[in-house]
Amino acid sequence: MSQPNPFDKIKDKLSSGLTFYNLPKLQDKRIDQLPYSIRILLESAIRNCDNFQVHEKDVENILNWQSTASNVEIPFKPARVLLQDFTGVPAVVDLAAMRDAMKRLGGDPSKINPLVPVDLVIDHSVQVDVARTPDALEENQKMEFHRNIERFRFLKWGQQAFKNLLIAPPGYGIVHQVNLEYLAREVVKSEEGVVYPDSVVGTDSHTTMVNGLGVCGWGVGGIEAEAVMLGQPMSMVLPEVVGYKLVGKLPDVATATDLVLTVTKELRAKGVVGKFVEFFGAGVATLSVSDRATISNMAPEYGATMGYFPADANTINYLASTGRPAENISYIKEYLATQQLLCDYTAASHPVYTSTIELDLSTVVPSLSGPKRPHDRVSLSDLKQDFASNLKSPVGFKGFGLTADQIAKTATFEHGGQKHTITHGAVTIAAITSCTNTSNPSVMLGAGLLAKAAVEAGLSVKSYVKTSLSPGSGVVTQYLEKSGLQPFLDKIGFNLTGYGCMTCIGNSGELADVVGEAITKEDLVVAGVLSGNRNFEGRIHPLLRANYLASPLLVVAYALAGTVNIDFEHDAIGVSSVTSKPVFLRDIWPSSALIQDTIAKNVLPEMYKSFYSNVTGGNQRWNELVVPQGLLYPWDEKSTYIHNPPFFQSMELTPPVRGDIAGAYCLLNLGDSITTDHISPAGNIARKSTAAKYLEGHNVDPKDFNTYGARRGNDEVMVRGTFANTRLVNKLAPAVGPQTTHIPSNEVMFVSDAAERYIAEGSQLIILAGADYGSGSSRDWAAKGPYLQGIKCVIAVSFERIHRSNLVGMGIIPLQFVQGQSADTLNLTGKEKFNIALGTQIKTGQTVTVTTDTGKSFETTLRFDTPIEIEYYKHGGILPYVLRRLV
């Protein structure tokens, strides 16, 4: 049981009288050498030390970080949890279901409550149904409520039913930008008057964006987040920390987006999966907090747990400029300085790091990433040549495998009263979207200035290009309007479409019918250009095979050009309707001095104060929702949005005995870089899918299918959408798509149908996979779906950090092939039967031998990385473990 905190002896008070645990009072020289991010883990361990959940040995392990990194596990208690609605709905559904189970098992349902502050921002539901019109925002928000009213009612019920749950209704912005601008505390003040560093785990991998503000935070699976909500410490391997030194200054033509795409490529090549990256060096001092947040945002794309910028004077200034109360800033500054958590980037000394890498900011050039992965950076000057090469290169991350005849194809159609001819590389979606860039006034106002110059130069965007503006918060609209730049964005089609992730997560809406028909008929490789962080194939829109990440300025530029098949240095971006002369991008590109002057005049603290003054009550449609009352949710079995999940309905107090896996069939045999987009249901629900069949059986009209994300609260839909990606490459299927072979019958069928048949036959299932299995967004349904499909084990070359954790959280065994081996090198077809015996004395990282009915035998490593993960497995997952403890 808990004991008094042995570190109470170092308790101290700030000048304001607030209490804190004073790290320098330990008089331990090891602290001076620790990376700032590790110091925050240390403070948490000291403050929460009770020799029950957090032990004195854990504190000593952190102090010995240089020798213990990547070798020991530590418990970590984050200050709060952050949710967006796609991942938040299933989290609240699980909490509601746990209350039912608690009552059934004889416990007190009111015990199921978040024990730490939980902030949920509804930002993933709005779609670009309407674009390029003045009423696009109103129409899209109207459609958002029409489609999602069941989910919204459920969430509003949760807001009043659960303590410690704040919900920002639709229309406030993107969760990570709202976190940066408003929710992040920097230093938390408890009700008891104790202050400590803000830290957060979120159910979206881009939770890391707040690292730019000096806040420790990263993405976890929804399952893990729920455990943190319920008072459980997170068990994590004490990470290595890669120091990334920035020197010099960005050149005038480069943006923060160009910098982050450069950093992403460099760090992905270095290999930082499972590690913290901490930035240092005088170059950091030249970057605004918004620039830093842009870099931190894409930590999942370069593979790191965090991309951390310690707090400095710029951080304090940002807090003031975004309207944080002056009294808070006073104690925040004093606390950080006293705790040696306030950094001077220009100082000669720096902490000790596991390894270091250096970048001269002056070498950064305008860049994009694509056509299929966020770390495949291409210089702007090389994109035309690179795209031409991609067209004819073999099918892969940088190839589409077209023949000369296919490359020559064009399509002609009428749209907007004009005739258009397009070919490969035509830009059909150009979207200023996603948290990565829309938090950054320099690139947002830069895009507005570029639009103004383009309009004045007599340029326009062709009618068939689906342009959209989806800011991260209403503050962006305020400063675009105050600067007088929004009308110019409107003029070229970048009308405000909504405040949410939108295009970046695939909520791009439909293309015009004639455009879609033209693309499909000639099988054209058309392009999307977006200011997002993800561009995996099929994510942005099923008809767009080439997608490029770019700054908002370049999104505008490519919209004007209408094609990625352009060299802006030598090719005109268009012809002026005023002078009939060619206009080049350099003619209209705004200088960094003009951008900074526009920021200084138009981005004001009052904007943040006014916009966030009434977060929970500022949406009329939300306020008018009528919801049920009470501790227990009245489930409606007819609902196709919210459904009581099966995870706890038959759970007993005693954990079941987990037996060996014997005679298991392989449901899927997959290659490298299978993302959670391939695994987890995402995007629109296809008319010809098992999920569609289920919905039609429940009298849902196809026009009301909505997206998988919107239906994440219904397990019946989600299990049918698991592995339903149209771009899934499965070696057990004859073609690309969501199919597999049912091995006993040799029948090809939808993956979910095959899984259902195997379960009915009493067969166990496994998955074979390649490297980086589960990369991409942190999605709990990428683990919940396979669990409900009967998957007992995934054997992969390597796992993405969050997804491996999610698999463990659902009681699925992650096994890793021995270095240098894979299903292919072992000549496994996936048609074998597999036997896996863990034994009774399971240990972290143990060697597990896998045998097949064909006589093959190979060794794997058990990827239970911490002892508590073994406990989760024995209980059938993290939530049954927590529930049994609470009962």
ZAMARGU-4260 file (C-alpha; in steps of 0.2 Angstrom, whole numbers, plus 5000, padded with zeros to 4 digits):
<rodrens>
0) 5000/5000/5000 | 5005/5018/4998 | 5017/5026/5011 | 5022/5044/5015 | 5033/5052/5001
5) 5051/5050/5006 | 5055/5066/4996 | 5044/5077/5006 | 5060/5084/5014 | 5064/5094/4998
10) 5047/5102/4998 | 5049/5121/4996 | 5038/5137/4993 | 5038/5149/4979 | 5037/5168/4983
15) 5018/5167/4980 | 5017/5153/4993 | 5014/5139/4981 | 5022/5122/4986 | 5034/5112/4975
20) 5047/5098/4976 | 5063/5108/4974 | 5075/5097/4963 | 5091/5107/4967 | 5088/5104/4986
25) 5093/5086/4982 | 5111/5093/4979 | 5114/5079/4966 | 5126/5084/4952 | 5118/5071/4941
30) 5103/5082/4938 | 5114/5095/4930 | 5118/5083/4916 | 5101/5076/4913 | 5091/5082/4897
35) 5077/5094/4901 | 5064/5081/4896 | 5072/5068/4908 | 5071/5081/4922 | 5052/5082/4920
40) 5051/5063/4922 | 5062/5064/4937 | 5051/5078/4945 | 5035/5067/4942 | 5043/5052/4950
45) 5049/5062/4965 | 5032/5070/4968 | 5022/5054/4966 | 5034/5043/4975 | 5024/5032/4987
50) 5034/5016/4986 | 5018/5007/4979 | 5015/5014/4962 | 5031/5024/4961 | 5047/5018/4971
55) 5063/5026/4977 | 5072/5014/4965 | 5063/5022/4950 | 5070/5039/4956 | 5087/5032/4957
60) 5085/5024/4939 | 5081/5041/4932 | 5095/5050/4940 | 5106/5036/4933 | 5099/5040/4916
65) 5116/5039/4907 | 5118/5021/4911 | 5100/5015/4913 | 5092/5023/4897 | 5083/5010/4887
70) 5087/4997/4900 | 5075/5000/4914 | 5056/5003/4915 | 5049/5018/4925 | 5031/5023/4930
75) 5026/5040/4924 | 5010/5049/4930 | 5005/5062/4917 | 4997/5078/4923 | 4982/5076/4911
80) 4975/5067/4896 | 4970/5074/4879 | 4957/5067/4867 | 4950/5071/4850 | 4932/5065/4846
85) 4937/5050/4835 | 4947/5042/4849 | 4938/5051/4863 | 4921/5043/4858 | 4927/5025/4861
90) 4936/5030/4876 | 4920/5037/4884 | 4911/5022/4877 | 4923/5011/4886 | 4921/5021/4902
95) 4902/5019/4901 | 4903/5000/4898 | 4915/4999/4913 | 4902/5007/4924 | 4890/4994/4918
100) 4902/4980/4922 | 4907/4988/4939 | 4888/4987/4944 | 4886/4969/4937 | 4902/4964/4947
105) 4895/4971/4963 | 4906/4987/4963 | 4902/5006/4964 | 4899/5013/4946 | 4904/5030/4952
110) 4922/5024/4954 | 4924/5024/4936 | 4928/5042/4933 | 4944/5051/4926 | 4955/5054/4941
115) 4966/5067/4931 | 4960/5081/4920 | 4954/5075/4903 | 4951/5088/4889 | 4942/5082/4873
120) 4941/5093/4858 | 4928/5088/4844 | 4938/5092/4829 | 4938/5076/4818 | 4920/5076/4813
125) 4918/5090/4801 | 4921/5087/4782 | 4924/5097/4767 | 4907/5094/4759 | 4906/5112/4753
130) 4920/5122/4747 | 4924/5138/4737 | 4908/5147/4743 | 4905/5160/4756 | 4893/5148/4765
135) 4905/5133/4766 | 4908/5135/4785 | 4889/5136/4789 | 4885/5121/4777 | 4899/5110/4783
140) 4895/5113/4801 | 4876/5109/4798 | 4881/5093/4789 | 4893/5089/4804 | 4879/5090/4816
145) 4867/5080/4805 | 4879/5066/4803 | 4885/5065/4821 | 4871/5070/4832 | 4871/5053/4841
150) 4889/5054/4845 | 4888/5072/4850 | 4873/5068/4862 | 4883/5054/4869 | 4898/5065/4872
155) 4887/5079/4880 | 4880/5065/4892 | 4898/5061/4896 | 4902/5079/4900 | 4889/5079/4914
160) 4891/5061/4919 | 4910/5060/4922 | 4920/5072/4933 | 4936/5080/4927 | 4930/5079/4909
165) 4930/5096/4899 | 4923/5095/4881 | 4926/5108/4868 | 4912/5107/4856 | 4913/5107/4837
170) 4919/5123/4829 | 4933/5127/4841 | 4948/5121/4832 | 4960/5106/4831 | 4964/5098/4847
175) 4983/5101/4846 | 4981/5119/4842 | 4968/5122/4856 | 4980/5113/4867 | 4995/5124/4862
180) 4985/5140/4863 | 4973/5137/4878 | 4973/5120/4887 | 4992/5118/4890 | 4996/5124/4908
185) 5015/5124/4906 | 5015/5123/4925 | 5000/5114/4934 | 4993/5121/4950 | 4984/5108/4960
190) 4969/5111/4971 | 4981/5109/4986 | 4992/5123/4980 | 5006/5111/4973 | 5014/5116/4957
195) 5023/5105/4945 | 5027/5104/4926 | 5013/5101/4914 | 5013/5084/4905 | 5000/5076/4894
200) 4997/5060/4885 | 4984/5060/4871 | 4975/5048/4860 | 4982/5057/4844 | 5000/5054/4840
205) 5002/5073/4836 | 5000/5077/4855 | 5018/5080/4853 | 5014/5097/4846 | 5014/5104/4863
210) 5033/5099/4865 | 5036/5115/4856 | 5030/5124/4872 | 5041/5115/4883 | 5027/5103/4889
215) 5031/5084/4890 | 5018/5075/4880 | 5016/5061/4867 | 5003/5050/4859 | 4997/5034/4867
220) 4984/5022/4862 | 4966/5025/4868 | 4967/5010/4879 | 4983/5016/4888 | 4975/5034/4890
225) 4960/5026/4898 | 4971/5018/4911 | 4980/5034/4915 | 4962/5042/4917 | 4958/5029/4930
230) 4974/5033/4940 | 4986/5020/4934 | 5004/5026/4931 | 5010/5023/4913 | 5024/5010/4912
235) 5038/5015/4900 | 5055/5011/4896 | 5067/5025/4901 | 5071/5032/4884 | 5087/5037/4876
240) 5088/5056/4871 | 5095/5061/4855 | 5101/5079/4855 | 5097/5089/4839 | 5108/5104/4838
245) 5102/5119/4827 | 5114/5132/4822 | 5112/5147/4810 | 5096/5155/4804 | 5082/5150/4791
250) 5085/5159/4774 | 5072/5172/4769 | 5063/5159/4757 | 5062/5145/4769 | 5047/5142/4781
255) 5045/5132/4797 | 5036/5119/4786 | 5052/5117/4775 | 5062/5115/4791 | 5051/5101/4798
260) 5051/5091/4782 | 5070/5092/4782 | 5071/5087/4801 | 5059/5073/4797 | 5069/5066/4784
265) 5085/5067/4794 | 5079/5059/4810 | 5069/5046/4801 | 5086/5041/4792 | 5095/5042/4809
270) 5082/5030/4817 | 5074/5038/4833 | 5059/5026/4836 | 5056/5025/4854 | 5067/5039/4859
275) 5065/5057/4864 | 5073/5070/4853 | 5078/5086/4862 | 5083/5102/4852 | 5097/5113/4858
280) 5109/5126/4851 | 5108/5144/4847 | 5098/5141/4831 | 5083/5136/4842 | 5083/5154/4849
285) 5079/5161/4832 | 5063/5150/4831 | 5046/5156/4837 | 5036/5144/4848 | 5024/5142/4833
290) 5039/5136/4823 | 5045/5124/4836 | 5027/5117/4838 | 5027/5114/4819 | 5043/5103/4821
295) 5037/5095/4837 | 5020/5091/4829 | 5028/5079/4816 | 5038/5068/4829 | 5027/5053/4824
300) 5033/5056/4806 | 5051/5055/4811 | 5047/5041/4823 | 5052/5049/4840 | 5041/5048/4856
305) 5044/5067/4858 | 5052/5081/4848 | 5055/5092/4864 | 5060/5110/4865 | 5064/5115/4883
310) 5055/5131/4889 | 5065/5148/4887 | 5061/5166/4886 | 5052/5164/4870 | 5040/5151/4878
315) 5036/5164/4892 | 5033/5177/4879 | 5021/5165/4870 | 5011/5162/4885 | 5008/5181/4887
320) 5005/5184/4869 | 4991/5170/4869 | 4982/5178/4883 | 4987/5167/4898 | 4984/5176/4915
325) 4998/5187/4921 | 4998/5179/4938 | 5000/5162/4931 | 5015/5168/4920 | 5023/5175/4936
330) 5024/5158/4945 | 5027/5148/4930 | 5043/5158/4926 | 5049/5157/4944 | 5045/5139/4945
335) 5054/5134/4929 | 5069/5145/4934 | 5071/5137/4951 | 5069/5120/4945 | 5082/5122/4932
340) 5069/5119/4918 | 5071/5136/4910 | 5084/5135/4895 | 5096/5147/4888 | 5099/5141/4870
345) 5113/5153/4867 | 5123/5146/4882 | 5139/5136/4878 | 5135/5121/4889 | 5121/5109/4887
350) 5115/5092/4894 | 5122/5076/4890 | 5113/5066/4876 | 5114/5048/4871 | 5120/5055/4854
355) 5119/5071/4844 | 5114/5077/4826 | 5117/5095/4819 | 5108/5105/4806 | 5113/5122/4800
360) 5096/5131/4797 | 5104/5142/4783 | 5104/5126/4772 | 5085/5123/4773 | 5077/5125/4756
365) 5059/5126/4751 | 5052/5108/4751 | 5038/5096/4750 | 5036/5078/4755 | 5028/5064/4745
370) 5021/5056/4735 | 5016/5043/4748 | 5026/5046/4764 | 5029/5061/4775 | 5048/5058/4777
375) 5051/5057/4758 | 5057/5075/4757 | 5059/5083/4739 | 5066/5100/4736 | 5054/5112/4728
380) 5066/5114/4713 | 5067/5095/4711 | 5049/5091/4712 | 5045/5091/4693 | 5059/5079/4689
385) 5055/5068/4704 | 5037/5066/4700 | 5041/5062/4682 | 5053/5048/4689 | 5039/5042/4701
390) 5027/5039/4687 | 5038/5026/4678 | 5047/5019/4693 | 5041/5002/4699 | 5026/5002/4711
395) 5032/5007/4728 | 5034/5022/4740 | 5042/5032/4726 | 5034/5024/4711 | 5018/5021/4701
400) 5024/5009/4688 | 5016/5017/4673 | 5020/5012/4655 | 5024/5025/4642 | 5007/5023/4635
405) 4999/5026/4652 | 5010/5041/4655 | 5003/5049/4639 | 4985/5048/4644 | 4974/5064/4647
410) 4956/5067/4651 | 4945/5081/4646 | 4929/5087/4654 | 4918/5102/4657 | 4917/5111/4674
415) 4913/5128/4679 | 4907/5133/4662 | 4924/5129/4654 | 4933/5114/4646 | 4948/5107/4655
420) 4961/5094/4650 | 4971/5086/4664 | 4984/5073/4665 | 4995/5065/4678 | 5000/5077/4692
425) 4985/5088/4690 | 4981/5096/4707 | 4963/5091/4712 | 4964/5095/4730 | 4974/5109/4738
430) 4970/5111/4757 | 4977/5122/4770 | 4973/5110/4784 | 4979/5101/4799 | 4987/5105/4816
435) 5005/5105/4809 | 5004/5122/4801 | 4988/5131/4805 | 4994/5135/4822 | 5008/5145/4814
440) 5004/5163/4810 | 5020/5165/4799 | 5014/5152/4786 | 4996/5156/4788 | 4998/5175/4785
445) 5011/5171/4772 | 4998/5161/4763 | 4986/5176/4764 | 5000/5188/4757 | 5003/5176/4743
450) 4985/5175/4739 | 4984/5194/4739 | 4999/5196/4727 | 4992/5183/4716 | 4975/5191/4714
455) 4983/5208/4711 | 4994/5200/4698 | 4978/5193/4689 | 4980/5175/4693 | 4966/5163/4698
460) 4963/5144/4702 | 4954/5133/4690 | 4936/5128/4696 | 4939/5110/4697 | 4953/5111/4710
465) 4945/5108/4727 | 4953/5121/4738 | 4949/5123/4756 | 4954/5132/4772 | 4953/5123/4788
470) 4961/5133/4802 | 4966/5126/4819 | 4957/5139/4829 | 4945/5154/4827 | 4960/5165/4832
475) 4967/5162/4814 | 4951/5169/4806 | 4952/5184/4818 | 4970/5188/4812 | 4967/5184/4794
480) 4952/5196/4794 | 4961/5210/4804 | 4975/5209/4791 | 4963/5211/4777 | 4970/5195/4769
485) 4955/5183/4770 | 4945/5191/4755 | 4960/5187/4744 | 4960/5169/4750 | 4942/5169/4746
490) 4945/5176/4729 | 4956/5161/4724 | 4944/5148/4732 | 4952/5146/4749 | 4935/5150/4758
495) 4934/5145/4776 | 4927/5127/4777 | 4928/5123/4795 | 4938/5122/4811 | 4945/5104/4811
500) 4957/5092/4804 | 4947/5089/4789 | 4957/5085/4773 | 4973/5079/4783 | 4963/5064/4790
505) 4953/5060/4774 | 4938/5071/4778 | 4941/5080/4761 | 4923/5077/4754 | 4919/5072/4737
510) 4927/5078/4721 | 4916/5085/4707 | 4908/5070/4698 | 4916/5074/4681 | 4933/5076/4689
515) 4931/5059/4698 | 4925/5051/4682 | 4939/5058/4672 | 4952/5052/4684 | 4945/5034/4685
520) 4942/5032/4666 | 4960/5036/4662 | 4967/5030/4678 | 4977/5046/4681 | 4989/5049/4695
525) 4982/5065/4701 | 4989/5075/4716 | 4984/5083/4732 | 4994/5096/4740 | 4991/5099/4759
530) 4998/5108/4774 | 4996/5092/4784 | 5007/5079/4792 | 5001/5063/4784 | 5000/5058/4765
535) 4999/5039/4765 | 4991/5032/4750 | 4973/5032/4750 | 4972/5043/4765 | 4968/5060/4758
540) 4955/5054/4745 | 4954/5037/4737 | 4956/5044/4720 | 4972/5054/4724 | 4987/5043/4722
545) 5000/5056/4724 | 5000/5068/4739 | 5012/5081/4745 | 5014/5089/4761 | 5019/5107/4760
550) 5018/5124/4768 | 5002/5134/4767 | 5011/5146/4755 | 5015/5131/4743 | 4998/5124/4744
555) 4992/5141/4737 | 5006/5141/4724 | 5001/5123/4718 | 4983/5127/4718 | 4987/5142/4706
560) 4998/5131/4695 | 4985/5117/4694 | 4999/5104/4693 | 5014/5097/4702 | 5022/5095/4685
565) 5030/5112/4686 | 5047/5119/4690 | 5043/5136/4698 | 5061/5142/4694 | 5059/5141/4676
570) 5040/5139/4673 | 5027/5152/4675 | 5014/5149/4688 | 5001/5157/4677 | 4997/5170/4665
575) 4990/5187/4671 | 4972/5191/4666 | 4977/5209/4668 | 4993/5210/4658 | 4992/5194/4648
580) 5010/5191/4653 | 5017/5176/4662 | 5019/5177/4681 | 5032/5168/4691 | 5031/5162/4709
585) 5046/5173/4714 | 5035/5188/4708 | 5022/5186/4721 | 5031/5177/4735 | 5031/5187/4751
590) 5047/5192/4760 | 5049/5186/4778 | 5051/5204/4783 | 5033/5207/4777 | 5027/5192/4785
595) 5034/5196/4802 | 5028/5214/4801 | 5010/5208/4797 | 5011/5196/4812 | 5016/5210/4823
600) 5002/5221/4818 | 4988/5208/4817 | 4991/5194/4830 | 4986/5201/4847 | 4983/5193/4864
605) 4965/5200/4865 | 4961/5188/4851 | 4966/5173/4861 | 4957/5179/4877 | 4941/5183/4868
610) 4940/5167/4857 | 4943/5155/4872 | 4933/5165/4885 | 4918/5153/4884 | 4925/5136/4877
615) 4911/5124/4884 | 4896/5135/4880 | 4900/5144/4864 | 4891/5133/4851 | 4872/5136/4849
620) 4869/5119/4841 | 4879/5110/4855 | 4869/5120/4868 | 4852/5114/4861 | 4856/5096/4861
625) 4845/5086/4874 | 4854/5072/4882 | 4850/5058/4895 | 4855/5061/4913 | 4863/5049/4926
630) 4878/5038/4930 | 4874/5024/4918 | 4871/5027/4899 | 4855/5020/4892 | 4862/5010/4877
635) 4851/5010/4862 | 4853/4993/4853 | 4846/5001/4837 | 4860/5014/4836 | 4873/5012/4823
640) 4884/5025/4831 | 4885/5021/4849 | 4885/5002/4855 | 4889/4994/4871 | 4906/4985/4867
645) 4908/4966/4871 | 4925/4969/4880 | 4917/4968/4898 | 4900/4960/4895 | 4906/4943/4900
650) 4921/4948/4911 | 4923/4939/4928 | 4933/4944/4943 | 4946/4930/4941 | 4957/4932/4925
655) 4955/4918/4913 | 4970/4906/4910 | 4979/4911/4894 | 4984/4895/4884 | 4996/4892/4870
660) 4992/4896/4852 | 4990/4880/4843 | 4986/4877/4825 | 4983/4895/4821 | 4979/4901/4803
665) 4987/4917/4796 | 4973/4930/4792 | 4985/4942/4783 | 5003/4941/4777 | 5008/4959/4775
670) 5024/4968/4770 | 5033/4983/4777 | 5026/5000/4782 | 5008/4994/4785 | 5001/5009/4794
675) 4986/5011/4805 | 4977/5018/4790 | 4978/5001/4783 | 4973/4992/4799 | 4960/5004/4807
680) 4944/5009/4799 | 4946/5026/4792 | 4939/5038/4779 | 4922/5035/4770 | 4913/5019/4771
685) 4914/5011/4754 | 4897/5005/4746 | 4904/4988/4743 | 4910/4983/4760 | 4905/4972/4775
690) 4902/4988/4785 | 4890/4995/4772 | 4881/4978/4772 | 4879/4979/4791 | 4873/4997/4790
695) 4860/4993/4776 | 4854/4979/4786 | 4850/4992/4800 | 4841/5003/4787 | 4854/5016/4785
700) 4854/5025/4768 | 4871/5025/4759 | 4871/5044/4759 | 4871/5043/4778 | 4885/5030/4780
705) 4897/5044/4786 | 4915/5039/4790 | 4922/5025/4800 | 4929/5039/4812 | 4912/5045/4815
710) 4906/5028/4819 | 4921/5023/4831 | 4909/5021/4845 | 4900/5006/4837 | 4911/4990/4838
715) 4900/4981/4825 | 4904/4994/4811 | 4922/4995/4817 | 4926/4977/4817 | 4919/4975/4799
720) 4930/4990/4794 | 4946/4983/4801 | 4958/4979/4786 | 4946/4987/4774 | 4958/4999/4766
725) 4957/4998/4747 | 4976/5000/4746 | 4980/4985/4757 | 4993/4974/4750 | 4990/4956/4757
730) 5000/4942/4750 | 4986/4930/4754 | 4975/4940/4742 | 4975/4939/4722 | 4974/4958/4721
735) 4976/4975/4731 | 4962/4978/4742 | 4953/4972/4758 | 4953/4954/4754 | 4961/4938/4760
740) 4960/4919/4757 | 4951/4908/4769 | 4964/4895/4769 | 4954/4879/4773 | 4942/4882/4759
745) 4954/4892/4748 | 4940/4905/4746 | 4944/4923/4743 | 4933/4935/4753 | 4933/4951/4763
750) 4945/4951/4778 | 4931/4953/4791 | 4921/4939/4783 | 4936/4928/4784 | 4939/4932/4802
755) 4921/4929/4806 | 4921/4912/4798 | 4937/4907/4807 | 4930/4912/4824 | 4914/4902/4820
760) 4925/4887/4815 | 4935/4889/4832 | 4951/4893/4824 | 4964/4905/4831 | 4972/4918/4820
765) 4989/4927/4818 | 4996/4940/4807 | 5013/4940/4798 | 5020/4958/4795 | 5036/4967/4789
770) 5045/4982/4796 | 5037/4997/4805 | 5020/4988/4807 | 5007/5000/4814 | 5016/5016/4809
775) 5005/5032/4807 | 4992/5039/4819 | 4989/5031/4836 | 4972/5022/4834 | 4965/5011/4847
780) 4954/5002/4834 | 4970/4997/4825 | 4971/4985/4840 | 4953/4983/4845 | 4948/4978/4828
785) 4961/4964/4826 | 4956/4958/4844 | 4938/4957/4839 | 4943/4948/4823 | 4951/4935/4834
790) 4969/4939/4831 | 4980/4932/4845 | 4997/4936/4839 | 5006/4948/4827 | 5023/4942/4821
795) 5032/4957/4813 | 5050/4963/4808 | 5047/4978/4819 | 5033/4988/4827 | 5029/5006/4829
800) 5029/5011/4847 | 5011/5016/4850 | 5004/5002/4840 | 5014/4989/4849 | 5008/4996/4866
805) 4990/4996/4859 | 4992/4978/4854 | 4998/4973/4872 | 4984/4984/4879 | 4971/4972/4870
810) 4980/4956/4875 | 4987/4953/4858 | 5005/4945/4858 | 5018/4955/4848 | 5032/4944/4842
815) 5047/4951/4833 | 5057/4941/4820 | 5076/4939/4824 | 5086/4953/4816 | 5088/4949/4797
820) 5074/4938/4796 | 5056/4940/4790 | 5042/4930/4783 | 5050/4931/4766 | 5067/4926/4771
825) 5060/4911/4781 | 5049/4906/4765 | 5033/4907/4775 | 5018/4909/4763 | 5005/4912/4777
830) 4996/4896/4772 | 5004/4886/4786 | 4997/4883/4803 | 5006/4891/4817 | 5010/4885/4835
835) 5016/4897/4848 | 5020/4892/4866 | 5024/4906/4879 | 5026/4894/4894 | 5020/4899/4911
840) 5034/4910/4917 | 5033/4924/4904 | 5047/4936/4904 | 5050/4953/4895 | 5060/4951/4879
845) 5061/4932/4880 | 5064/4921/4865 | 5049/4912/4859 | 5050/4898/4846 | 5037/4897/4833
850) 5033/4881/4824 | 5022/4877/4809 | 5013/4861/4803 | 5025/4861/4788 | 5040/4857/4799
855) 5047/4875/4800 | 5054/4882/4816 | 5060/4899/4820 | 5064/4910/4835 | 5056/4927/4839
860) 5057/4940/4853 | 5043/4943/4864 | 5039/4962/4864 | 5032/4963/4881 | 5044/4977/4886
865) 5039/4979/4904 | 5033/4968/4918 | 5016/4977/4919 | 5013/4972/4901 | 5014/4954/4906
870) 5000/4957/4919 | 4990/4966/4906 | 4991/4951/4894 | 4987/4939/4909 | 4971/4949/4912
875) 4966/4949/4894 | 4971/4968/4892 | 4974/4984/4901 | 4956/4989/4905 | 4951/4972/4912
880) 4966/4973/4923 | 4961/4991/4929 | 4943/4986/4931 | 4947/4971/4942 | 4958/4982/4953
885) 4945/4995/4955 | 4932/4981/4960
</rodrens>
